[in-house]
Amino acid sequence: EKTLLFLIVLNKDGTILDFNHRSALLFPESKCLVKGTRFENYIMNKDVPKFQNLMFSLLNSEILEDTSLSLDFPLAKNIPTVLKMNFELYDDVIHAIGVDITKESLRNQVVSITSESQKRLQAMVNNGFAYMLLLNTYGEILMTDKKSLAIIKRDFNIDPTHQTCRFIDVMPINFKNSFAHEFNEALKGNHVKKEIERITHEGNKQWLEVQYTPIFDQETTIDSVLMSFHDITEQKLAE
């Protein structure tokens, strides 16, 4: 499939009639199982109302300035996918043609983090946590405290506040396997605690208790994971 376009053909009732090879990446089942099912079953709950409103307008021949939507496909193979899709009515069927805007959507998500959120995060850091990071569902850093930011910039020459950065790419090697497992558990909605050991820049041993807290949006969908690190070195030494 040379084209980069996603093409899905819908019936007037919103059921899927057919789709091209590239669009198969959006669905968890094989083509024969997807055909005949409702398109809205595969997009985020938050996107369903705007999709239904657009369908209603198209079927009632309303004049629309824009017939495109940005839609999240959380069941897409490998990773969640965001498409910009244009819907047009042709001969009693609806053609939905889309392009992948996942990276653009992620950049907007980073920009949307407000200064007020930064203040809240810093306040939590000042109340007993050694470090804190907010990650999106791809494991990319959305927000971090000043100490974590300084460490990442010093050790990896990367500023996650100005460029896309996965946390797994800027952490100690011995933490990677543990992180992947615990992060995936948090994405399932589980609150996870894990103890890890690290060597500080000064060469001292430090023990941290890491908590993974899933963050839900208003539709009970997990949209980020908050990682908080509590210094338990003194407790470990006492034990």
C-alpha positions in Angstrom: 0.0 0.0 0.0 1.9 3.1 -1.3 -0.7 5.7 -0.3 -0.5 7.3 3.2 -4.2 8.0 3.3 -6.7 6.1 5.4 -9.9 5.3 3.5 -13.0 3.9 5.2 -16.4 3.5 3.6 -19.4 3.8 5.9 -23.1 3.0 5.5 -25.6 5.8 6.4 -26.2 4.1 9.8 -22.5 4.4 10.6 -21.5 0.8 10.0 -18.3 0.0 8.2 -18.7 -1.3 4.7 -15.1 -1.5 3.6 -11.7 0.1 4.1 -8.2 0.1 2.5 -5.2 -1.9 3.6 -3.7 1.0 5.6 -6.9 1.5 7.6 -6.6 -2.1 8.8 -4.0 -0.8 11.3 -6.8 1.1 13.1 -8.7 -2.0 14.1 -7.8 -4.9 16.4 -9.7 -7.5 14.5 -9.4 -8.9 11.0 -11.2 -7.2 8.1 -14.1 -9.8 8.0 -14.9 -9.1 11.7 -14.7 -5.3 11.4 -17.0 -5.0 8.4 -20.6 -4.5 9.5 -19.6 -3.1 12.9 -20.2 0.5 14.0 -17.4 3.0 13.3 -17.9 4.7 16.6 -16.9 1.4 18.4 -13.3 2.1 17.5 -12.9 5.8 18.4 -12.5 7.4 21.8 -15.8 7.9 23.7 -15.1 11.7 23.8 -15.1 11.7 20.0 -18.4 9.9 19.5 -20.8 12.9 19.9 -19.0 15.0 17.4 -18.9 12.1 14.9 -22.6 11.5 15.4 -23.4 15.2 14.9 -21.4 15.3 11.7 -23.1 12.2 10.4 -26.5 13.8 11.2 -25.6 17.0 9.3 -24.3 15.1 6.3 -27.4 12.9 6.0 -29.7 15.9 6.4 -27.9 17.8 3.6 -26.8 20.6 5.9 -24.3 23.0 4.5 -21.1 22.7 6.5 -17.9 24.8 6.3 -15.8 21.9 7.6 -16.6 18.2 7.3 -13.4 17.0 9.0 -12.8 15.7 12.5 -9.7 14.8 14.6 -10.4 11.3 16.0 -8.5 9.1 18.4 -8.3 5.4 17.6 -7.2 3.8 20.9 -7.5 0.2 19.6 -5.1 0.8 16.7 -2.4 -1.8 16.3 0.9 -1.0 18.1 0.1 2.4 19.5 -2.9 4.8 19.7 -3.4 6.8 16.6 -4.9 10.2 15.9 -6.3 10.9 12.5 -7.6 14.0 10.8 -10.6 12.6 8.8 -12.7 14.3 6.2 -16.3 12.9 5.7 -18.2 13.1 2.4 -21.5 11.6 1.2 -21.2 9.8 -2.2 -24.0 7.8 -3.7 -25.6 6.8 -0.4 -22.4 5.9 1.3 -19.9 8.0 3.3 -16.2 8.2 2.5 -14.0 9.0 5.4 -10.4 9.9 4.2 -7.8 10.6 6.9 -4.1 11.3 7.5 -2.1 10.5 10.6 -1.6 13.6 12.9 -0.5 11.7 16.0 2.8 13.6 16.4 1.1 16.9 15.9 -1.5 16.0 18.5 1.2 15.1 21.0 2.9 18.4 20.5 -0.4 20.2 21.2 -0.8 18.1 24.3 2.5 19.3 25.6 1.6 22.9 24.9 -1.7 22.5 26.7 0.0 21.9 30.0 -0.7 25.1 31.9 1.5 27.2 34.2 -1.1 26.4 36.9 -0.4 22.7 36.5 3.3 23.4 36.8 2.7 25.2 40.1 0.7 22.2 41.4 3.4 19.8 40.4 6.1 21.9 42.1 3.9 22.1 45.2 3.7 18.3 45.4 7.5 18.1 44.9 8.0 20.5 47.8 5.9 18.3 50.1 8.2 15.3 50.3 8.7 13.9 46.8 12.2 13.7 45.4 11.2 13.8 41.8 8.0 13.8 39.8 7.1 13.3 36.1 3.9 13.3 34.1 4.0 11.0 31.1 1.5 10.6 28.3 0.4 7.1 27.2 3.3 6.9 24.8 5.7 7.3 27.8 6.8 10.8 26.7 7.4 13.5 29.2 4.7 16.1 29.4 5.8 17.8 32.6 8.5 17.4 35.2 9.9 19.1 38.3 13.0 21.3 38.2 15.3 18.8 39.8 14.4 16.0 37.3 14.7 18.5 34.4 18.2 19.5 35.5 19.3 15.8 35.8 18.0 15.0 32.3 19.6 18.0 30.7 22.9 17.4 32.5 23.2 13.6 31.8 21.5 13.4 28.3 21.8 16.9 26.9 18.0 16.9 26.3 15.4 19.4 27.4 12.0 17.6 27.5 10.2 20.9 27.8 11.3 21.9 24.3 11.5 18.6 22.4 9.7 15.2 22.5 11.4 12.9 24.9 10.5 9.4 26.1 11.3 8.9 29.8 12.7 5.4 29.0 15.4 7.0 26.9 16.7 9.2 29.8 16.7 6.8 32.7 19.4 4.5 34.3 19.7 1.2 32.4 18.9 -0.9 35.4 15.5 0.9 35.7 14.3 0.2 32.1 12.9 -3.3 32.5 11.1 -2.4 35.7 9.7 0.8 34.3 8.2 -0.9 31.2 6.3 -3.4 33.3 5.0 -1.0 35.9 4.1 1.7 33.3 2.0 -0.8 31.4 0.3 -1.8 34.6 -0.6 1.9 35.2 -2.0 2.1 31.7 -4.4 -0.7 32.7 -5.6 1.5 35.6 -3.6 0.1 38.4 -1.8 2.2 41.0 1.7 0.7 41.3 4.5 1.1 43.9 8.1 0.0 43.2 11.4 0.4 45.1 14.5 1.1 43.0 18.1 1.9 43.7 20.2 4.5 41.9 23.6 6.0 42.1 23.6 9.8 42.3 25.8 12.2 40.3 28.0 12.4 43.4 28.4 8.7 43.6 26.1 8.1 46.5 23.6 5.2 46.7 20.0 6.4 46.8 16.8 4.3 47.3 13.5 5.6 45.9 9.9 4.4 46.2 8.3 5.0 42.8 4.5 5.4 42.5 2.7 5.1 39.2 -0.7 6.8 39.3 -3.0 6.6 36.3 -4.6 9.9 35.4 -8.1 9.7 33.9 -10.0 12.1 31.7 -13.7 12.9 32.2 -14.6 9.8 30.1 -12.7 7.5 32.5 -10.1 6.9 29.8 -6.4 7.0 31.0 -4.7 9.9 29.3 -1.5 10.1 31.3 0.5 8.6 34.2 2.0 10.5 37.1 5.3 9.1 38.4 6.3 10.3 41.9 9.7 9.3 43.5 10.0 9.4 47.3 13.4 9.2 48.9 13.5 6.2 51.3 17.3 6.0 51.6 17.3 6.6 55.4 14.6 4.0 55.9 16.6 1.5 53.9 19.8 2.2 55.8 18.0 1.8 59.1 16.7 -1.6 57.9 
